[in-house]
Amino acid sequence: MRATVKDVAKLAGVSPKTVSNVINGVVFVRPETRARVEQALAELDYVPNMSARGLRNGRSGMIALALPDLLRPYSAEIVHLVVELAHERGWGVQIEQTAAEPKREFELLSKARAYLVDGLILNPVNLDDSAVLSAGPLPPLVLIGDVDQDLVSQVAIDNVAAARDLTKHLLAQGCRRIAVVGTPEVPRGSSGAGVLAGSAEAPGTAASRLRTAGYHQALEEAGVPIDPALEIGLDRWRPEGAATVVGKYLAEHELPDAFFCFTDTIASGTLSALWSAGIAVPQQTLVAGFDNILESQFMIPPLTTVDFDRRAFVEAALDLLGERMSDKNTAPRRVMVPHRIVIRNSTTR
């Protein structure tokens, strides 16, 4: 038979309430008492009865995290932090991949409404296509990322300002013809670069639109004409897609002064395409990214990129979710996490 709280309490010589306090981690327990309870938990191989706990207090002890693409290194870093920081709060985490499909988002929202999870952190890539607008009454929910809304609490960075700042950095290096990789797709037959690369995400995501807007702002402020031919559309934000479209671009266009890639993974594909074409970075062209993933400092050359405090970002999301889980009537809040430009060799002449 599975050990109970009473069994643990008897072995540790404490009350069942003290055992519950240790397990839930919400009430202070003296270190020596906690040590005895934890030893008893280990000896009895105690497993909490989450179903019974949920019936008593309406909580499952689980939250869900849903990201569009778990293959991206950025997603792996977010998952790692959410799991670790949620564990410190006594929460388990269910990981899901939405692939930017409203149906999957709707299923997750339904789980939260049915109390299979206590709350949900969701990263929609485009609010117009998200189930958030059409799923009816919303459970405890926090959005992370770039969509512009005021329905629920959200954590984000200022993508327009970050893209503007990075473009200004490239302009300060003397660049005038700055290509951007990851802009919203241009339909076939229309003007502009619009190189297509197969789709895993909806074209024209919120991030691509905002970062393009910041890029345009910096050019306009510097008096540099906006050239649609320098905007390389990419709907699959992965290195293989970037390598394909940049390789094709290099074969058909004059080499730009710099490439501003809308993620570091796009930058890695861009660097590969440039290397394959025999183009040296930064001697012949500059390359910059966005996100400062762990691998960016080890790329060849090390990558200049936009950075923000990922831990503060996740902490803010969990704080907001905790607020909503405690009081569903709490007014939605938006937390903006500051960014900075990390300058490395890829943009240093």
Long-range contacts (C-beta under 8 A, 24 or more apart in sequence): 2-46, 2-47, 2-49, 3-44, 3-45, 3-46, 3-47, 5-46, 7-44, 7-46, 8-37, 8-40, 8-41, 8-44, 8-46, 9-40, 11-40, 11-43, 11-44, 12-36, 12-37, 12-39, 12-40, 23-48, 24-90, 25-89, 25-90, 26-90, 54-115, 58-115, 59-115, 59-118, 59-325, 60-115, 60-116, 60-117, 60-118, 61-90, 61-91, 61-92, 61-118, 62-91, 62-92, 62-93, 62-94, 62-116, 62-117, 62-118, 63-91, 63-92, 63-93, 63-94, 63-117, 63-118, 63-119, 63-120, 63-121, 63-321, 64-93, 64-94, 64-95, 64-96, 64-108, 64-111, 64-112, 64-117, 64-119, 64-120, 64-121, 65-93, 65-94, 65-95, 65-96, 65-120, 65-121, 66-96, 66-97, 66-98, 66-104, 66-105, 66-108, 66-120, 66-121, 66-122, 66-123, 67-95, 67-96, 67-97, 67-98, 67-123, 68-97, 68-98, 68-99, 68-100, 68-123, 68-124, 68-125, 68-201, 69-97, 69-99, 69-200, 69-201, 69-237, 69-238, 70-95, 70-97, 71-238, 72-237, 72-238, 72-263, 72-265, 73-264, 73-265, 73-293, 73-294, 73-295, 74-263, 74-264, 74-265, 74-291, 74-293, 77-293, 77-294, 77-310, 78-144, 78-310, 78-313, 78-314, 81-310, 81-311, 81-314, 82-121, 82-314, 82-317, 82-318, 85-311, 85-314, 85-315, 85-318, 86-318, 89-318, 89-322, 91-118, 98-122, 98-123, 98-124, 99-200, 99-201, 100-124, 100-125, 100-126, 100-129, 100-200, 100-201, 100-202, 100-205, 102-129, 102-130, 102-131, 102-134, 103-131, 105-130, 105-131, 105-132, 105-135, 106-131, 106-134, 106-135, 109-135, 109-138, 109-139, 109-141, 110-135, 112-139, 112-140, 112-141, 113-137, 113-139, 118-325, 119-321, 119-324, 119-325, 120-321, 121-317, 121-318, 121-321, 124-206, 125-201, 125-202, 125-205, 125-206, 125-207, 126-202, 126-204, 126-205, 126-206, 127-206, 129-202, 140-321, 140-324, 140-325, 140-328, 141-321, 141-324, 142-317, 142-320, 142-321, 142-324, 144-313, 144-317, 145-206, 145-207, 146-205, 146-206, 146-207, 146-210, 147-206, 148-206, 150-332, 150-334, 151-332, 152-324, 152-332, 153-320, 153-321, 153-323, 153-324, 153-330, 153-332, 153-333, 153-334, 153-335, 154-320, 154-332, 154-333, 154-334, 154-335, 155-313, 155-316, 155-317, 155-320, 155-334, 155-335, 155-337, 156-334, 156-335, 156-336, 156-337, 157-308, 157-313, 157-336, 157-337, 157-338, 157-339, 158-336, 158-339, 159-207, 159-210, 159-211, 159-214, 160-210, 160-211, 160-213, 160-214, 160-217, 161-214, 161-339, 162-211, 162-214, 162-290, 162-306, 162-308, 162-339, 163-210, 163-211, 163-212, 163-213, 163-214, 163-215, 163-218, 163-260, 163-262, 163-290, 163-306, 164-214, 164-215, 164-217, 164-218, 164-221, 165-214, 165-218, 165-306, 165-339, 165-341, 166-214, 166-260, 166-288, 166-290, 166-304, 166-305, 166-306, 166-341, 167-214, 167-215, 167-218, 167-219, 167-260, 168-218, 168-221, 168-222, 169-288, 169-304, 169-341, 169-343, 169-347, 170-257, 170-258, 170-260, 170-286, 170-288, 170-347, 171-218, 171-219, 171-222, 171-224, 173-258, 173-286, 173-347, 173-349, 174-257, 174-349, 175-256, 175-257, 175-258, 175-286, 176-224, 176-257, 177-227, 177-230, 177-254, 177-256, 177-257, 177-258, 178-215, 178-219, 178-230, 178-256, 178-257, 178-258, 178-259, 178-260, 179-230, 179-231, 179-232, 179-249, 179-256, 179-258, 179-259, 179-260, 180-211, 180-212, 180-215, 180-230, 180-231, 180-232, 180-259, 180-260, 180-261, 180-262, 181-232, 181-234, 181-242, 181-245, 181-246, 181-259, 181-260, 181-261, 181-262, 181-266, 181-267, 181-270, 182-208, 182-211, 182-232, 182-234, 182-237, 182-242, 182-261, 182-262, 182-263, 182-266, 183-208, 183-212, 183-231, 183-232, 183-233, 183-234, 183-262, 184-208, 184-209, 184-212, 184-233, 185-233, 185-234, 185-235, 186-228, 186-231, 186-233, 191-228, 192-228, 192-229, 192-231, 192-233, 193-228, 193-229, 193-230, 193-231, 193-232, 193-233, 193-249, 193-253, 194-231, 194-233, 195-232, 195-233, 195-234, 195-245, 195-248, 195-249, 196-233, 196-235, 196-245, 197-234, 197-235, 197-236, 197-241, 197-244, 197-245, 198-235, 198-236, 198-241, 199-235, 199-236, 200-235, 200-236, 200-238, 201-235, 201-236, 201-237, 202-235, 203-233, 203-235, 207-262, 208-262, 211-262, 211-290, 215-260, 229-253, 230-256, 234-262, 234-266, 237-262, 237-263, 237-265, 237-266, 238-265, 238-266, 238-269, 239-265, 239-266, 239-268, 239-269, 239-272, 240-269, 241-266, 241-269, 242-266, 242-267, 242-268, 242-269, 242-270, 242-273, 243-269, 243-270, 243-272, 243-273, 243-276, 244-269, 244-273, 246-270, 246-273, 246-274, 247-273, 247-276, 247-277, 250-274, 250-277, 250-279, 255-279, 255-284, 255-285, 256-285, 257-285, 257-286, 258-285, 258-286, 258-287, 258-288, 258-347, 259-285, 259-286, 259-287, 259-288, 260-288, 261-287, 261-288, 261-289, 261-290, 262-290, 263-289, 263-290, 263-291, 264-289, 264-290, 264-291, 264-292, 264-293, 264-295, 264-296, 264-299, 264-303, 264-305, 265-293, 267-296, 267-299, 267-303, 267-305, 267-346, 268-295, 268-299, 268-303, 271-299, 271-300, 271-303, 271-346, 281-346, 282-345, 282-346, 282-347, 282-348, 282-349, 283-349, 286-346, 286-347, 287-346, 287-347, 288-346, 288-347, 292-342, 296-344, 297-344, 299-346, 301-344, 301-345, 301-346, 302-344, 302-345, 302-346, 303-344, 303-346, 304-341, 304-342, 304-343, 304-344, 304-345, 304-346, 304-347, 304-348, 305-341, 305-342, 305-344, 306-339, 306-340, 306-341, 306-342, 307-339, 307-340, 307-341, 307-342, 308-337, 308-338, 308-339, 308-340, 309-337, 309-338, 312-337, 313-337
